[in-house]
Amino acid sequence: MEPRELAMNIAKILDEKKAARLKVLRVHDLTVMADYFVIASGTSTTHVKSLAEEVEFKMKEDYGAQPLRTEGFGTKNWFVLDYASVIVHVFTPDARDFYDLEHLWADGEDVTPEFTAQ
C-alpha cells in the first residue's frame, strides 16, 4: 500500500471511531522518519487507548498491515503506532497541546481528508 493511501485509511479508521482534531501531515520532504504523520485526539485516556487499538486491529484485519513498533500502552496519554511510512500519534487533549506536533511540523503539508469531522 502506498504511504498516502495508508495514511488516509488510518485517518478514516480514526474518524469512524470519533477521533477529535484529526490531522494528516505530509512530512516526506522534511524528515527521513516517515512520509506522513497522522495526529488525533481522544476525549479521555480510555478513548485514546481505544483509538490506538482500533487502528492496530483494523489495519491488520483489513489490510494485513502491522505496526513496526508501538509506544504508549503503559502511559495512556500518547500512543504511537509506527507503520514505517506513516506514524500515528493519538493523544489526550492535554498531551496534544503540550507536545504541539502541528507546530513542530508546521512546514508539513496538511493533507487532512475532507471527510473528517475535525
All heavy atoms as an XYZ file, in Angstrom:
949
protein
N       0.845     -1.171      0.000
C       0.000      0.000      0.000
C       0.895      1.239      0.000
O       1.861      1.307      0.750
C      -0.894     -0.057      1.248
C      -1.868      1.060      1.364
S      -2.984      0.988      2.817
C      -3.407     -0.706      2.945
N       0.549      2.182     -0.817
C       1.307      3.429     -0.892
C       1.137      4.229      0.407
O       0.078      4.160      1.042
C       0.828      4.269     -2.076
C       1.142      3.667     -3.430
C       2.631      3.602     -3.698
O       3.329      4.590     -3.413
O       3.092      2.557     -4.181
N       2.158      5.017      0.784
C       2.088      5.766      2.047
C       0.859      6.669      2.173
O       0.226      6.709      3.241
C       3.381      6.580      2.048
C       4.325      5.753      1.236
C       3.477      5.133      0.160
N       0.496      7.374      1.111
C      -0.669      8.274      1.204
C      -1.951      7.475      1.451
O      -2.774      7.854      2.282
C      -0.799      9.122     -0.059
C      -1.958     10.105      0.028
C      -2.084     10.966     -1.214
N      -3.200     11.863     -1.110
C      -3.157     13.103     -0.667
N      -2.012     13.617     -0.274
N      -4.235     13.849     -0.616
N      -2.101      6.373      0.751
C      -3.278      5.526      0.931
C      -3.320      4.962      2.357
O      -4.376      4.925      2.991
C      -3.261      4.392     -0.087
C      -4.459      3.480     -0.020
C      -4.387      2.335     -1.015
O      -3.380      2.168     -1.719
O      -5.377      1.567     -1.062
N      -2.169      4.554      2.860
C      -2.069      4.057      4.235
C      -2.509      5.135      5.228
O      -3.325      4.883      6.117
C      -0.637      3.605      4.515
C      -0.329      3.074      5.910
C      -1.099      1.800      6.194
C       1.175      2.814      6.035
N      -2.001      6.348      5.054
C      -2.357      7.456      5.948
C      -3.847      7.761      5.891
O      -4.491      7.989      6.929
C      -1.542      8.702      5.591
N      -4.415      7.748      4.695
C      -5.844      8.058      4.552
C      -6.712      6.954      5.142
O      -7.757      7.235      5.739
C      -6.199      8.305      3.086
C      -5.530      9.535      2.503
S      -5.877     11.016      3.480
C      -4.489     12.040      3.038
N      -6.294      5.707      4.997
C      -7.048      4.605      5.606
C      -7.025      4.705      7.125
O      -8.040      4.483      7.786
C      -6.497      3.256      5.147
C      -6.857      2.939      3.717
O      -7.857      3.402      3.197
N      -6.030      2.147      3.062
N      -5.886      5.055      7.682
C      -5.773      5.236      9.130
C      -6.648      6.405      9.583
O      -7.352      6.309     10.595
C      -4.302      5.425      9.538
C      -3.542      4.107      9.342
C      -4.187      5.930     10.975
C      -2.034      4.217      9.433
N      -6.622      7.497      8.827
C      -7.458      8.654      9.168
C      -8.936      8.273      9.157
O      -9.697      8.687     10.038
C      -7.197      9.800      8.202
N      -9.338      7.471      8.199
C     -10.740      7.036      8.113
C     -11.121      6.194      9.329
O     -12.198      6.375      9.916
C     -10.964      6.262      6.832
C     -12.399      5.895      6.583
C     -12.537      5.309      5.187
C     -13.837      4.767      4.857
N     -15.012      5.210      4.872
N     -10.238      5.288      9.741
C     -10.493      4.470     10.935
C     -10.661      5.363     12.162
O     -11.594      5.196     12.950
C      -9.346      3.452     11.148
C      -9.345      2.412     10.029
C      -9.445      2.790     12.522
C      -8.066      1.584      9.939
N      -9.767      6.321     12.319
C      -9.836      7.232     13.464
C     -11.100      8.080     13.417
O     -11.745      8.300     14.446
C      -8.591      8.112     13.518
C      -7.306      7.399     13.929
C      -6.093      8.262     13.613
C      -7.348      7.035     15.413
N     -11.459      8.560     12.247
C     -12.659      9.377     12.096
C     -13.907      8.575     12.448
O     -14.800      9.081     13.137
C     -12.744      9.911     10.666
C     -13.866     10.905     10.496
O     -13.839     11.948     11.178
O     -14.773     10.644      9.679
N     -13.969      7.330     12.007
C     -15.125      6.482     12.296
C     -15.246      6.178     13.788
O     -16.332      5.907     14.279
C     -15.039      5.187     11.494
C     -15.286      5.394     10.014
C     -15.029      4.168      9.164
O     -14.499      3.147      9.686
O     -15.341      4.225      7.963
N     -14.135      6.237     14.503
C     -14.120      5.971     15.946
C     -14.244      7.280     16.744
O     -14.028      7.321     17.936
C     -12.825      5.228     16.296
C     -12.810      4.553     17.618
C     -13.601      3.269     17.619
C     -13.329      2.532     18.924
N     -14.232      1.470     19.164
N     -14.582      8.365     16.039
C     -14.849      9.671     16.670
C     -13.610     10.350     17.244
O     -13.674     11.022     18.280
C     -15.930      9.572     17.748
C     -17.220      8.940     17.286
C     -17.892      9.759     16.227
C     -19.247      9.157     15.868
N     -19.595      9.310     14.491
N     -12.475     10.209     16.585
C     -11.278     10.953     16.993
C     -11.533     12.441     16.807
O     -12.231     12.859     15.883
C     -10.077     10.521     16.158
N     -10.944     13.235     17.670
C     -11.078     14.691     17.592
C      -9.816     15.290     16.972
O      -8.742     14.696     17.036
C     -11.300     15.266     18.988
N      -9.971     16.461     16.393
C      -8.851     17.243     15.848
C      -7.918     16.381     14.980
O      -6.703     16.447     15.081
C      -8.067     17.908     16.976
C      -8.882     18.917     17.761
C      -8.200     19.446     18.990
N      -6.882     19.989     18.726
C      -5.953     20.140     19.665
N      -6.197     19.776     20.913
N      -4.788     20.656     19.370
N      -8.512     15.610     14.096
C      -7.759     14.727     13.208
C      -6.974     15.541     12.188
O      -7.515     16.457     11.565
C      -8.719     13.771     12.518
C      -8.162     12.669     11.651
C      -7.183     11.794     12.417
C      -9.295     11.823     11.107
N      -5.703     15.199     12.034
C      -4.829     15.927     11.122
C      -3.910     14.925     10.434
O      -3.377     14.025     11.081
C      -4.001     16.931     11.918
C      -3.174     17.900     11.125
C      -3.990     18.956     10.449
C      -4.451     20.020     11.399
N      -5.131     21.109     10.768
N      -3.728     15.086      9.121
C      -2.770     14.286      8.365
C      -1.770     15.255      7.744
O      -2.153     16.160      7.002
C      -3.447     13.440      7.261
C      -2.408     12.615      6.499
C      -4.533     12.542      7.849
N      -0.496     15.084      8.090
C       0.569     15.945      7.583
C       1.517     15.134      6.697
O       1.990     14.072      7.107
C       1.369     16.560      8.731
C       0.625     17.476      9.685
C       1.556     17.930     10.804
C       0.079     18.692      8.941
N       1.791     15.673      5.525
C       2.798     15.062      4.646
C       4.142     15.678      5.033
O       4.356     16.883      4.877
C       2.496     15.353      3.183
C       3.474     14.680      2.236
C       3.093     14.955      0.775
N       3.988     14.271     -0.107
C       5.170     14.753     -0.524
N       5.564     15.950     -0.129
N       5.940     14.059     -1.332
N       5.047     14.851      5.557
C       6.341     15.329      6.046
C       7.503     14.713      5.259
O       8.659     14.802      5.671
C       6.503     15.046      7.562
C       5.493     15.843      8.373
C       6.395     13.556      7.868
N       7.186     14.123      4.120
C       8.163     13.420      3.294
C       9.422     14.237      3.009
O      10.528     13.717      3.068
C       7.499     12.989      1.983
C       8.434     12.403      0.991
N       8.890     11.106      1.083
C       9.028     12.936     -0.102
C       9.724     10.876      0.074
N       9.819     11.960     -0.652
N       9.242     15.505      2.707
C      10.378     16.362      2.344
C      11.104     16.943      3.561
O      12.122     17.609      3.407
C       9.896     17.521      1.458
C       9.298     17.027      0.149
O       9.727     15.961     -0.338
O       8.387     17.687     -0.370
N      10.601     16.670      4.766
C      11.160     17.280      5.973
C      11.962     16.317      6.841
O      12.745     16.763      7.677
C      10.029     17.878      6.819
C       9.121     18.886      6.115
C       7.977     19.278      7.028
C       9.927     20.092      5.677
N      11.728     15.019      6.669
C      12.370     14.039      7.544
C      12.483     12.689      6.847
O      11.719     12.418      5.907
C      11.574     13.881      8.862
O      12.252     12.953      9.707
C      10.169     13.395      8.618
N      13.396     11.880      7.310
C      13.507     10.513      6.796
C      12.709      9.544      7.676
O      12.631      8.361      7.361
C      14.983     10.057      6.693
C      15.739     10.915      5.697
C      15.657     10.070      8.048
N      12.130     10.050      8.765
C      11.369      9.200      9.690
C      10.136      8.580      9.046
O       9.816      7.432      9.309
C      10.901      9.997     10.910
C      11.947     10.216     11.942
S      11.235     10.856     13.471
C      10.604     12.438     12.959
N       9.426      9.363      8.258
C       8.158      8.911      7.687
C       7.747      9.844      6.561
O       8.295     10.944      6.416
C       7.076      8.885      8.759
N       6.773      9.408      5.794
C       6.190     10.256      4.755
C       5.008     11.057      5.287
O       4.741     12.163      4.830
C       5.731      9.404      3.573
C       6.881      8.738      2.853
O       7.960      9.354      2.757
O       6.713      7.589      2.390
N       4.279     10.465      6.248
C       3.080     11.101      6.785
C       3.022     10.925      8.296
O       3.436      9.891      8.826
C       1.808     10.486      6.184
C       1.651     10.777      4.724
C       2.207      9.942      3.765
C       0.955     11.898      4.290
C       2.081     10.204      2.409
C       0.823     12.175      2.938
C       1.387     11.328      2.007
O       1.271     11.610      0.677
N       2.459     11.929      8.958
C       2.074     11.830     10.357
C       0.556     11.925     10.383
O      -0.023     12.817      9.759
C       2.626     12.984     11.196
C       4.093     12.913     11.506
C       4.738     14.033     11.985
C       4.835     11.764     11.327
C       6.088     14.008     12.293
C       6.181     11.717     11.629
C       6.809     12.848     12.114
N      -0.068     11.026     11.111
C      -1.495     11.128     11.381
C      -1.607     11.456     12.862
O      -1.088     10.732     13.707
C      -2.242      9.824     11.050
C      -3.727      9.962     11.378
C      -2.048      9.450      9.578
N      -2.257     12.571     13.166
C      -2.347     13.067     14.537
C      -3.829     13.177     14.904
O      -4.624     13.719     14.130
C      -1.669     14.443     14.677
C      -0.218     14.378     14.174
C      -1.732     14.942     16.111
C       0.438     15.733     13.991
N      -4.166     12.651     16.078
C      -5.562     12.694     16.521
C      -5.615     12.787     18.037
O      -4.651     12.461     18.724
C      -6.311     11.456     16.045
N      -6.764     13.215     18.521
C      -7.001     13.284     19.963
C      -8.208     12.439     20.321
O      -9.139     12.292     19.526
C      -7.295     14.724     20.400
O      -6.203     15.552     20.152
N      -8.171     11.941     21.547
C      -9.332     11.296     22.138
C      -9.844     12.175     23.253
O      -9.177     13.122     23.666
N     -11.001     11.856     23.763
C     -11.606     12.686     24.797
C     -11.159     12.302     26.200
O     -11.363     13.060     27.145
C     -13.137     12.599     24.713
O     -13.517     11.214     24.801
C     -13.639     13.188     23.397
N     -10.565     11.116     26.345
C     -10.118     10.618     27.640
C      -9.023      9.582     27.402
O      -8.796      9.173     26.263
C     -11.282      9.956     28.382
O     -11.687      8.780     27.676
N      -8.368      9.134     28.466
C      -7.344      8.099     28.291
C      -7.970      6.812     27.748
O      -7.354      6.124     26.936
C      -6.596      7.812     29.612
O      -7.535      7.452     30.620
C      -5.790      9.009     30.061
N      -9.179      6.526     28.148
C      -9.874      5.332     27.639
C     -10.142      5.461     26.146
O      -9.919      4.516     25.381
C     -11.203      5.116     28.402
O     -10.915      5.030     29.796
C     -11.908      3.868     27.933
N     -10.592      6.629     25.714
C     -10.869      6.864     24.294
C      -9.574      6.820     23.485
O      -9.534      6.238     22.404
C     -11.596      8.195     24.121
C     -12.095      8.429     22.730
N     -12.145      9.691     22.182
C     -12.543      7.593     21.766
C     -12.624      9.617     20.952
N     -12.874      8.350     20.670
N      -8.522      7.407     24.002
C      -7.229      7.415     23.311
C      -6.742      5.979     23.109
O      -6.316      5.602     22.015
C      -6.200      8.262     24.094
C      -4.803      8.064     23.564
C      -6.582      9.729     24.039
N      -6.815      5.180     24.158
C      -6.396      3.774     24.055
C      -7.268      3.035     23.046
O      -6.770      2.251     22.222
C      -6.484      3.101     25.424
C      -6.007      1.675     25.411
C      -6.026      1.075     26.810
C      -5.394     -0.299     26.753
N      -6.180     -1.323     27.358
N      -8.548      3.287     23.078
C      -9.484      2.656     22.153
C      -9.167      3.027     20.700
O      -9.224      2.180     19.804
C     -10.911      3.073     22.509
O     -11.827      2.632     21.560
N      -8.841      4.289     20.470
C      -8.477      4.735     19.120
C      -7.235      4.007     18.613
O      -7.205      3.508     17.483
C      -8.244      6.245     19.102
C      -9.471      7.135     19.281
C      -9.045      8.576     19.537
C     -10.386      7.043     18.077
N      -6.204      3.952     19.441
C      -4.954      3.291     19.046
C      -5.191      1.802     18.792
O      -4.698      1.250     17.793
C      -3.889      3.492     20.115
N      -5.951      1.169     19.657
C      -6.235     -0.259     19.483
C      -7.048     -0.516     18.225
O      -6.833     -1.509     17.528
C      -6.967     -0.804     20.708
C      -6.075     -0.933     21.920
C      -6.815     -1.346     23.179
O      -8.067     -1.227     23.225
O      -6.137     -1.778     24.131
N      -7.986      0.372     17.928
C      -8.812      0.209     16.726
C      -7.971      0.332     15.461
O      -8.157     -0.445     14.511
C      -9.951      1.238     16.722
C     -10.905      1.091     15.561
C     -11.842     -0.102     15.679
O     -11.786     -0.862     16.666
O     -12.653     -0.283     14.748
N      -7.068      1.292     15.430
C      -6.181      1.424     14.263
C      -5.372      0.143     14.097
O      -5.313     -0.432     12.997
C      -5.242      2.641     14.392
C      -4.152      2.611     13.331
C      -6.036      3.936     14.291
N      -4.774     -0.316     15.163
C      -3.943     -1.519     15.089
C      -4.774     -2.719     14.625
O      -4.355     -3.484     13.748
C      -3.306     -1.785     16.449
C      -2.229     -2.831     16.409
C      -1.431     -2.912     17.693
O      -1.825     -2.335     18.726
O      -0.396     -3.589     17.653
N      -5.964     -2.896     15.185
C      -6.822     -4.017     14.830
C      -7.288     -3.943     13.377
O      -7.167     -4.915     12.622
C      -8.034     -4.077     15.775
C      -9.042     -5.107     15.376
C      -8.817     -6.452     15.638
C     -10.217     -4.745     14.730
C      -9.743     -7.418     15.254
C     -11.142     -5.702     14.344
C     -10.914     -7.040     14.604
N      -7.854     -2.802     12.986
C      -8.422     -2.660     11.638
C      -7.351     -2.718     10.551
O      -7.591     -3.282      9.481
C      -9.220     -1.361     11.515
C     -10.464     -1.299     12.359
C     -11.546     -2.208     11.860
C     -12.400     -1.466     10.851
N     -13.500     -2.245     10.356
N      -6.189     -2.146     10.807
C      -5.134     -2.189      9.793
C      -4.675     -3.629      9.571
O      -4.416     -4.033      8.434
C      -3.967     -1.288     10.193
C      -4.286      0.194     10.121
S      -4.916      0.736      8.504
C      -3.493      0.433      7.474
N      -4.582     -4.395     10.629
C      -4.192     -5.807     10.490
C      -5.311     -6.607      9.830
O      -5.069     -7.381      8.901
C      -3.845     -6.394     11.854
C      -3.387     -7.839     11.768
C      -3.004     -8.387     13.123
C      -2.547     -9.836     12.984
N      -2.288    -10.442     14.278
N      -6.539     -6.424     10.323
C      -7.687     -7.176      9.829
C      -8.010     -6.868      8.362
O      -8.229     -7.770      7.564
C      -8.901     -6.845     10.708
C     -10.145     -7.613     10.397
C     -10.148     -9.020     10.976
O      -9.276     -9.356     11.799
O     -11.039     -9.780     10.608
N      -8.049     -5.588      8.009
C      -8.489     -5.179      6.675
C      -7.372     -5.130      5.639
O      -7.631     -5.305      4.445
C      -9.160     -3.802      6.739
C     -10.445     -3.813      7.557
O     -10.926     -4.910      7.919
O     -10.967     -2.720      7.843
N      -6.145     -4.851      6.076
C      -5.059     -4.630      5.116
C      -3.823     -5.493      5.366
O      -2.847     -5.403      4.629
C      -4.644     -3.147      5.129
C      -5.805     -2.223      4.889
C      -6.376     -1.510      5.941
C      -6.356     -2.080      3.616
C      -7.459     -0.674      5.733
C      -7.435     -1.242      3.404
C      -7.985     -0.538      4.460
O      -9.063      0.280      4.249
N      -3.837     -6.272      6.425
C      -2.672     -7.106      6.740
C      -1.456     -6.300      7.169
O      -0.331     -6.793      7.120
N      -1.672     -5.065      7.596
C      -0.567     -4.176      7.993
C      -0.445     -4.146      9.511
O      -1.433     -3.942     10.218
C      -0.804     -2.765      7.467
N       0.762     -4.358      9.987
C       1.032     -4.293     11.418
C       2.081     -3.225     11.678
O       2.999     -3.050     10.871
C       1.538     -5.630     11.929
C       0.505     -6.725     11.839
C       0.984     -7.988     12.516
O       1.432     -7.944     13.647
N       0.873     -9.107     11.814
N       1.967     -2.518     12.789
C       2.993     -1.515     13.094
C       4.328     -2.183     13.385
O       4.373     -3.284     13.943
C       2.444     -0.801     14.334
C       1.488     -1.765     14.946
C       0.951     -2.603     13.831
N       5.397     -1.495     12.987
C       6.737     -1.990     13.297
C       7.003     -1.878     14.787
O       7.668     -2.724     15.379
C       7.787     -1.190     12.535
C       7.677     -1.207     11.017
C       8.695     -0.259     10.409
C       7.851     -2.611     10.485
N       6.489     -0.805     15.383
C       6.647     -0.542     16.816
C       5.413      0.196     17.320
O       4.755      0.906     16.565
C       7.871      0.357     17.067
C       9.205     -0.338     16.923
C      10.372      0.631     16.997
N      10.458      1.574     15.894
C      10.866      1.274     14.654
N      11.198      0.069     14.358
N      10.939      2.198     13.725
N       5.165      0.023     18.605
C       4.130      0.802     19.269
C       4.715      1.327     20.575
O       5.591      0.699     21.165
C       2.871     -0.030     19.586
O       3.225     -1.111     20.445
C       2.225     -0.575     18.327
N       4.231      2.466     20.986
C       4.651      3.078     22.252
C       3.429      3.672     22.922
O       2.484      4.069     22.256
C       5.681      4.197     22.020
C       7.010      3.741     21.477
C       7.840      2.951     22.477
O       7.676      3.172     23.696
O       8.616      2.097     22.041
N       3.485      3.758     24.241
C       2.467      4.475     24.992
C       1.431      3.622     25.665
O       0.603      4.139     26.408
N       1.438      2.323     25.414
C       0.396      1.495     26.014
C       0.544      1.400     27.529
O      -0.345      0.941     28.213
C       0.338      0.119     25.339
C      -0.320      0.178     23.988
C       0.420      0.470     22.854
C      -1.678     -0.004     23.863
C      -0.194      0.553     21.605
C      -2.300      0.079     22.628
C      -1.555      0.360     21.496
N       1.648      1.911     28.065
C       1.817      1.989     29.510
C       1.402      3.338     30.075
O       0.930      3.442     31.195
N       1.555      4.410     29.279
C       1.281      5.754     29.774
C      -0.169      6.184     29.578
O      -0.698      6.935     30.370
C       2.172      6.795     29.074
O       1.815      6.853     27.697
C       3.642      6.462     29.238
N      -0.772      5.792     28.493
C      -2.181      6.049     28.173
C      -2.516      7.490     27.796
O      -3.680      7.813     27.632
C      -3.093      5.567     29.292
C      -3.016      4.091     29.525
C      -4.024      3.645     30.546
C      -3.916      2.152     30.686
N      -3.802      1.664     32.007
N      -1.533      8.383     27.669
C      -1.882      9.740     27.232
C      -1.312     10.082     25.857
O      -1.662     11.100     25.294
C      -1.482     10.786     28.276
C       0.009     10.859     28.502
O       0.773     10.083     27.945
N       0.415     11.786     29.343
N      -0.434      9.226     25.335
C       0.102      9.427     23.985
C       0.507      8.079     23.437
O       1.418      7.431     23.932
C       1.285     10.371     24.019
C       1.931     10.673     22.698
C       1.529     10.308     21.440
C       3.126     11.430     22.489
N       2.366     10.799     20.487
C       3.373     11.494     21.114
C       4.013     12.063     23.343
C       4.461     12.159     20.563
C       5.091     12.723     22.795
C       5.312     12.779     21.420
N      -0.207      7.627     22.432
C       0.094      6.360     21.771
C       0.726      6.641     20.421
O       0.285      7.550     19.705
C      -1.188      5.551     21.559
C      -1.769      5.017     22.836
C      -2.586      5.810     23.621
C      -1.499      3.728     23.251
C      -3.135      5.334     24.806
C      -2.033      3.234     24.426
C      -2.853      4.040     25.202
N       1.735      5.876     20.087
C       2.408      5.998     18.796
C       2.384      4.628     18.134
O       2.755      3.628     18.750
C       3.865      6.480     18.952
C       4.552      6.552     17.595
C       3.916      7.828     19.651
N       1.941      4.610     16.885
C       1.989      3.398     16.078
C       2.831      3.719     14.856
O       2.510      4.644     14.098
C       0.581      2.963     15.670
C      -0.333      2.627     16.836
C      -1.479      3.614     16.908
C      -0.856      1.229     16.705
N       3.899      2.976     14.666
C       4.860      3.232     13.598
C       4.643      2.235     12.469
O       4.960      1.053     12.596
C       6.278      3.114     14.164
C       7.359      3.394     13.131
O       7.042      3.551     11.936
O       8.539      3.425     13.530
N       4.094      2.723     11.360
C       3.887      1.913     10.165
C       4.942      2.235      9.103
O       4.674      2.145      7.918
C       2.480      2.139      9.607
C       1.406      1.486     10.438
C       0.750      2.182     11.444
C       1.050      0.160     10.232
C      -0.233      1.585     12.218
C       0.068     -0.451     10.994
C      -0.569      0.267     11.991
O      -1.542     -0.333     12.760
N       6.141      2.596      9.532
C       7.287      2.938      8.682
C       7.042      4.230      7.901
O       7.587      5.258      8.259
C       7.692      1.794      7.770
N       6.232      4.197      6.883
C       5.995      5.405      6.084
C       4.961      6.327      6.717
O       4.841      7.487      6.331
C       5.567      5.024      4.665
O       4.375      4.265      4.697
N       4.221      5.807      7.694
C       3.193      6.589      8.388
C       3.355      6.364      9.890
O       3.401      5.226     10.347
C       1.771      6.176      7.957
C       0.713      6.952      8.737
C       1.580      6.363      6.465
N       3.437      7.466     10.617
C       3.494      7.388     12.078
C       2.214      8.008     12.626
O       1.859      9.134     12.284
C       4.739      8.089     12.651
C       6.002      7.405     12.107
C       4.712      8.054     14.179
C       7.290      8.040     12.538
N       1.534      7.238     13.461
C       0.254      7.644     14.028
C       0.473      8.088     15.470
O       1.077      7.361     16.258
C      -0.750      6.470     13.996
C      -2.110      6.920     14.514
C      -0.852      5.882     12.598
N      -0.003      9.278     15.792
C       0.076      9.835     17.144
C      -1.352     10.050     17.637
O      -2.111     10.774     17.003
C       0.784     11.194     17.146
C       2.163     11.174     16.597
N       3.266     10.948     17.379
C       2.618     11.346     15.329
C       4.356     11.000     16.628
N       3.983     11.228     15.384
N      -1.698      9.425     18.755
C      -3.022      9.614     19.341
C      -2.815     10.119     20.770
O      -2.160      9.465     21.579
C      -3.837      8.306     19.342
C      -5.246      8.567     19.855
C      -3.891      7.683     17.948
N      -3.368     11.291     21.053
C      -3.121     12.000     22.306
C      -4.392     12.222     23.114
O      -5.475     12.341     22.547
C      -2.628     13.426     22.016
C      -1.293     13.559     21.381
C      -1.171     13.755     20.015
C      -0.140     13.549     22.152
C       0.067     13.931     19.425
C       1.103     13.733     21.580
C       1.210     13.920     20.214
N      -4.198     12.423     24.418
C      -5.228     13.087     25.215
C      -5.139     14.573     24.842
O      -4.097     15.027     24.345
C      -4.986     12.920     26.729
O      -3.716     13.481     27.056
C      -5.080     11.473     27.165
N      -6.186     15.346     25.068
C      -6.125     16.769     24.720
C      -4.954     17.515     25.374
O      -4.265     18.303     24.714
C      -7.469     17.318     25.188
C      -8.391     16.138     25.099
C      -7.542     14.958     25.513
N      -4.710     17.269     26.656
C      -3.614     17.964     27.345
C      -2.249     17.589     26.777
O      -1.397     18.458     26.573
C      -3.634     17.657     28.847
C      -4.798     18.318     29.566
O      -5.384     19.267     29.006
O      -5.117     17.873     30.684
N      -2.034     16.317     26.510
C      -0.751     15.877     25.952
C      -0.560     16.459     24.551
O       0.542     16.890     24.196
C      -0.675     14.351     25.918
N      -1.624     16.507     23.782
C      -1.515     17.064     22.429
C      -1.139     18.542     22.475
O      -0.277     19.004     21.719
C      -2.816     16.885     21.670
C      -2.698     17.391     20.237
C      -3.801     16.896     19.411
N      -3.688     17.363     18.046
C      -4.468     16.949     17.085
N      -5.394     16.050     17.333
N      -4.331     17.423     15.869
N      -1.774     19.288     23.357
C      -1.445     20.701     23.486
C      -0.009     20.894     23.977
O       0.690     21.795     23.521
C      -2.421     21.399     24.435
C      -3.825     21.507     23.856
O      -3.998     21.371     22.628
O      -4.764     21.714     24.651
N       0.426     20.054     24.877
C       1.781     20.161     25.425
C       2.841     19.885     24.356
O       3.790     20.655     24.203
C       1.954     19.199     26.610
C       3.319     19.260     27.219
C       3.656     20.280     28.097
C       4.283     18.316     26.905
C       4.931     20.357     28.654
C       5.554     18.373     27.457
C       5.882     19.402     28.334
N       2.696     18.796     23.615
C       3.721     18.425     22.627
C       3.586     19.197     21.318
O       4.574     19.383     20.608
C       3.704     16.917     22.375
C       4.202     16.160     23.568
C       3.325     15.495     24.408
C       5.550     16.146     23.890
C       3.780     14.811     25.528
C       6.015     15.472     25.011
C       5.127     14.810     25.814
O       5.584     14.142     26.923
N       2.393     19.644     20.978
C       2.137     20.548     19.858
C       2.866     20.140     18.576
O       3.614     20.925     17.989
C       2.513     21.980     20.261
C       1.873     23.018     19.369
O       1.011     22.662     18.532
O       2.252     24.196     19.496
N       2.651     18.906     18.136
C       3.318     18.403     16.930
C       2.983     19.214     15.683
O       3.832     19.362     14.800
C       2.968     16.932     16.693
C       3.516     15.932     17.689
C       3.184     14.514     17.234
C       5.016     16.091     17.886
N       1.763     19.733     15.615
C       1.408     20.546     14.442
C       2.312     21.766     14.329
O       2.664     22.184     13.228
C      -0.050     21.004     14.500
C      -1.049     19.908     14.288
C      -1.568     19.308     15.579
O      -0.883     19.366     16.615
O      -2.674     18.774     15.558
N       2.699     22.334     15.452
C       3.608     23.483     15.429
C       5.029     23.031     15.064
O       5.699     23.676     14.262
C       3.592     24.193     16.781
C       4.529     25.354     16.846
N       4.313     26.520     16.159
C       5.712     25.511     17.491
C       5.310     27.352     16.383
N       6.179     26.764     17.187
N       5.467     21.935     15.652
C       6.816     21.427     15.360
C       6.979     21.055     13.884
O       8.058     21.204     13.322
C       7.130     20.205     16.226
C       7.358     20.469     17.700
C       7.494     19.149     18.445
C       8.591     21.331     17.915
N       5.911     20.548     13.288
C       5.947     20.119     11.894
C       5.098     21.034     11.011
O       4.505     20.606     10.030
C       5.477     18.666     11.792
C       6.414     17.748     12.498
C       6.305     17.273     13.770
C       7.651     17.255     11.992
N       7.385     16.491     14.072
C       8.233     16.451     13.006
C       8.334     17.394     10.783
C       9.448     15.808     12.847
C       9.548     16.744     10.620
C      10.095     15.968     11.645
N       5.081     22.321     11.339
C       4.254     23.300     10.620
C       4.616     23.409      9.145
O       3.790     23.825      8.336
C       4.354     24.666     11.287
N       5.829     23.038      8.783
C       6.216     23.089      7.374
C       5.687     21.900      6.585
O       5.807     21.859      5.362
C       7.745     23.148      7.242
C       8.308     24.464      7.722
O       7.556     25.463      7.761
O       9.506     24.516      8.068
N       5.099     20.942      7.268
C       4.489     19.804      6.579
C       3.224     20.242      5.872
O       2.556     21.197      6.273
N       2.884     19.522      4.815
C       1.685     19.837      4.037
C       0.461     19.189      4.690
O       0.435     17.975      4.908
C       1.855     19.311      2.608
C       0.669     19.534      1.718
C       0.811     18.888      0.355
O       1.848     18.254      0.079
O      -0.142     19.005     -0.431
N      -0.537     19.987      4.982
C      -1.775     19.473      5.564
C      -2.588     18.804      4.451
O      -3.046     19.453      3.526
C      -2.575     20.612      6.193
C      -3.823     20.144      6.922
O      -4.212     18.971      6.757
O      -4.399     20.955      7.655
N      -2.721     17.489      4.549
C      -3.487     16.727      3.557
C      -4.658     16.008      4.231
O      -5.094     14.955      3.772
C      -2.582     15.735      2.778
C      -1.566     16.478      1.932
C      -1.887     14.754      3.721
N      -5.157     16.596      5.302
C      -6.271     16.013      6.041
C      -7.454     15.825      5.097
O      -7.835     16.769      4.402
C      -6.680     16.922      7.219
O      -5.531     17.169      8.027
C      -7.771     16.291      8.047
N      -7.999     14.616      5.043
C      -9.124     14.385      4.123
C     -10.357     15.179      4.528
O     -10.567     15.468      5.704
C      -9.373     12.874      4.224
C      -8.659     12.424      5.442
C      -7.604     13.424      5.762
N     -11.165     15.503      3.538
C     -12.353     16.323      3.785
C     -13.430     15.594      4.558
O     -14.290     16.229      5.156
C     -12.911     16.816      2.446
C     -11.995     17.820      1.767
C     -12.575     18.358      0.478
O     -13.795     18.160      0.241
O     -11.811     18.959     -0.273
N     -13.386     14.257      4.577
C     -14.430     13.513      5.271
C     -14.353     13.643      6.779
O     -15.293     13.307      7.479
C     -14.437     12.026      4.892
C     -13.177     11.269      5.269
C     -12.904     10.903      6.574
C     -12.272     10.915      4.273
C     -11.749     10.207      6.902
C     -11.121     10.215      4.587
C     -10.862      9.863      5.907
N     -13.240     14.136      7.322
C     -13.084     14.190      8.764
C     -13.974     15.258      9.369
O     -14.176     16.322      8.796
C     -11.622     14.456      9.172
O     -11.213     15.725      8.685
C     -10.701     13.373      8.640
N     -14.448     14.978     10.555
C     -15.328     15.921     11.259
C     -14.553     17.113     11.816
O     -15.072     18.193     11.946
C     -16.058     15.202     12.386
N     -13.298     16.907     12.147
C     -12.407     17.899     12.754
C     -13.109     18.598     13.841
O     -13.038     19.530     14.381
C     -11.817     18.830     11.725
C     -10.925     18.084     10.765
C     -10.146     19.015      9.853
O      -9.940     20.184     10.136
N      -9.691     18.496      8.778
